[in-house]
Structures are given as C-alpha cells and as structure tokens.
C-alpha cells in the first residue's frame, strides 16, 4: 500500500486529481473510532475505483470561531496527518479561518469537495455539520449529492469500543492526562507519543550517570501526567529534505515528566526527560525524536539526597527493562 500524499492548502491539490472518495474531520489522535471511519473510506474508494482523501483542518475550528481554549491536541497536526497518510489516504489540511467559515454549506461542498477534490463519494458521519454557522447536516449533504453528482455514504463512529471501553478523543485525553497511557494505547491502537527537537538542559543526568534527552516546554503531542514511564525512543530520519516521514526505532527508554523537585533550581514548567538505555555516547542535541509511552511506573517523587535519587533511577531502569520485555512478549 502506497503512502497518501499531503496537501497543505487547496493550492497544493493537483488540478488533475483523480475522482475521489472524501471524508471530513479533525481526527485528533487518529484513534480506533477514526480508524474505523477511515477504513470505510478506503473500502468505499476501492470498491468504486476512487482515490481516498481525508479533509482536515488547522487550527481547530472551535478555537477560531469562539476564541475559547480548546482541549489540548492528543497528536500535533503533522503527526495526525502522517498517521492518516500511513493508511494510504491522502490528506488535505486546510487552514481554518473566519473567512473560510463563511462559506455556505452548498458553496463549501461545491468548491472544496466537487471542484477541488473531484469527489464522487462523500463518507460522512450521521451527526456531521458543515458550512456557515453549521447550517449543513446529513440531509443537506444528501441533497447536494443528488444535485452535484456524488454518492453519500453514512458511517457512524459511535459505538466503536476497545477493551478499556468506549473510544473518543475526550476519553483518551483524560486517560493520558491522568497517566493511564496503557488505556490510551488500547483506544489509539498504538502507544501514545510525543515528539520534539532535543534541547540543551542542566546536564544533571549526565553527571549522575543517566544522560537524558530533554524536550522543550511545548512538545508535539499531549504530555502525560507527571511521573516516570517505560517507553521507546526513536529518531526521525528524513527521507526527503522537506519532511521527516520515516522513523528508526532506537532504544528502550525511561522517561521522566515533571519539574525535578529534588533540585531547588529545577525548571518552573513541566519537562519531558528521556534516558535512553546505554546512551552515554549518544548525541541527540538538535535532532527531532519521538518517545512512545508504554506504561507509567510511578509518580514523581522528591528525594532527600542525590544518592537516594540515583538508587531510584537504577530501579526505574530495571523496571523499564522488565516492563518493555513483557509488553513485547504480549504483542
């Protein structure tokens, strides 16, 4: 299966794009519910000889229209688009502005679905809304399909469930922010991850025998609750100069999230620090890396001495090894 293309604006879409099947959504997290919709999109496209395309938006429409602070994204926009493209679906990532939101439901469908993407089938949820002031609904789309010459296929993301219960972006977000990355992985269909370019930190870990790769205050992806986690670190390896779209699994890792309460001059904001096992000579500065969270090992603790901290870090590394071994064996 070939990887889908990415079009970062309407201007990037080829004028001669082949007839397509299109679905629309924010797809934050690209969780199992989203994946079910995207599989139905693929099936519909394959059965009709169409190109599958997902239309997404950046930034979140609710933030643009209301000015309110929207819930933090589970995955950043680039990661979201990559996950969809990995399924063989092309992505049109449209900038959402107040001007864009003024398109009537019919103009939105005609300009962006029919004229731009050459849609012959539209895969839509039963509760979907679109167009100015959300005036368009499923019935509107069906009427426009008859008028403009495309088929409307109704899918329902609701009811998708995993072993941990019903799947939704809000439930996954709550699991991650509480530190339950295992449940989040069950709903995502993969470990939750964050990515960033590695920063220069205090280098305390190196002095203690545990050199760490430090993320910035705003990494790409939702940061889990403070604590220590078992995980995996990978370095993004560019296959093209303009975009890193390959991953190389590097090593098991013990990940600490918090403000380093043992040290009085610790950072004021939460940081993600990753000790890559056996990484004493590894230089990750200024490289973009990703960490996958497998399991939370313990909460953040303040230690009365550096020696006590080092003993705990050694224990954390050993527990990480066992945890990752069990996780690998269960896959």
Buried (B, 14 or more C-beta within 10 A) or exposed (E): EEEBBBBBEBEEBEEEBEBBBBBBBBBBBBBBBBBBBBBBBBBBBEEBEBBBBBBBBBBBBBEBEEEEEBBEBBBBBBBBBBBBBEBBBBBBBBEBEEEBBEBBBBEBBBBBBBEBBBBBBBBBBEEBEBBBEEEBBBEBBBBBBEEBEBBBBBBEBEEBEBEBEEBBBEBBBBBBBEBBBBBBBBBBBBBBBBBBBBBEBBEBBEEBEBBBBBBEEEBBBBBBBBBBBBBBBBBBEEEEEEEBBEBEEBBBBBBBBBBBEBBEEBBEEBBBBBBBBEBEEBEBEEBBBBBBBBBBBEEBEEBEEEEEBBEBBEEBBEBBBEBBEEBEEEE
